């Protein structure tokens, strides 16, 4: 199944240089979008590989990805996104 334009753009922005990501984070309307854009290269690459590149292969791909992250990454998500 081909990726949507939104998925292709998300992939490009997540893997873009810091200047591009910071600009995108500044314009993001959702806390979760800002959060992922501010994560380390390693975390962003794993999200792209395990969620975006699997193209909807599994309905819970995002949740599975998050649960497999380190305690620090999960805690930052709770703090910055869920607790706001």
C-alpha positions as CSV (number, residue, x, y, z in Angstrom):
1,X,0.0,0.0,0.0
2,X,1.5,3.4,-1.0
3,X,2.2,5.9,1.8
4,X,0.1,9.0,2.0
5,X,1.6,12.4,1.4
6,X,1.3,13.1,5.2
7,X,3.3,9.9,6.0
8,X,6.0,10.8,3.5
9,X,6.3,14.3,4.9
10,X,6.3,13.1,8.5
11,X,9.2,10.7,7.6
12,X,11.2,13.5,5.9
13,X,10.7,16.0,8.7
14,X,11.5,13.4,11.5
15,X,14.8,12.6,9.7
16,X,15.6,16.2,8.8
17,X,18.4,18.4,10.3
18,X,17.7,20.1,13.6
19,X,16.9,23.4,12.0
20,X,14.0,21.9,10.0
21,X,12.7,19.9,13.0
22,X,12.8,22.9,15.3
23,X,10.8,24.9,12.8
24,X,8.3,22.1,12.4
25,X,8.0,21.6,16.2
26,X,7.3,25.3,16.6
27,X,4.4,25.0,14.2
28,X,3.1,21.7,15.5
29,X,-0.4,21.9,17.0
30,X,-0.3,18.6,18.9
31,X,2.0,18.0,22.0
32,X,2.8,14.5,20.7
33,X,4.1,16.0,17.4
34,X,6.3,18.4,19.2
35,X,7.5,15.7,21.5
36,X,8.7,13.3,18.8
37,X,10.3,16.1,16.8
38,X,12.4,17.0,19.9
39,X,13.6,13.4,20.5
40,X,17.1,12.2,19.8
41,X,18.0,11.0,16.4
42,X,18.1,7.4,17.6
43,X,14.5,7.6,18.9
44,X,13.2,9.4,15.8
45,X,14.9,6.8,13.5
46,X,13.3,3.9,15.4
47,X,9.9,5.6,15.2
48,X,10.3,6.0,11.4
49,X,11.5,2.4,11.0
50,X,9.1,0.7,13.3
51,X,5.9,2.8,12.8
52,X,6.0,4.9,9.6
53,X,7.9,2.5,7.4
54,X,5.7,-0.4,8.3
55,X,2.9,1.4,6.6
56,X,0.0,0.4,8.8
57,X,1.1,-3.2,9.1
58,X,-0.1,-3.4,12.7
59,X,-3.0,-1.4,14.2
60,X,-1.1,-0.9,17.4
61,X,2.3,-0.1,16.0
62,X,2.7,3.2,17.8
63,X,1.7,1.8,21.1
64,X,4.1,-1.2,20.6
65,X,6.9,1.2,19.7
66,X,6.3,3.4,22.8
67,X,6.2,0.4,25.1
68,X,9.6,-0.8,23.8
69,X,11.3,2.6,24.5
70,X,13.5,3.2,27.4
71,X,12.1,4.4,30.7
72,X,13.5,7.9,30.1
73,X,11.7,8.2,26.7
74,X,8.4,6.9,28.1
75,X,8.7,9.2,31.1
76,X,9.4,12.2,29.0
77,X,6.2,11.4,26.9
78,X,4.2,11.2,30.1
79,X,5.6,14.4,31.4
80,X,5.5,16.5,28.2
81,X,2.5,15.1,26.4
82,X,0.1,13.4,28.8
83,X,0.6,15.7,31.8
84,X,1.3,18.7,29.6
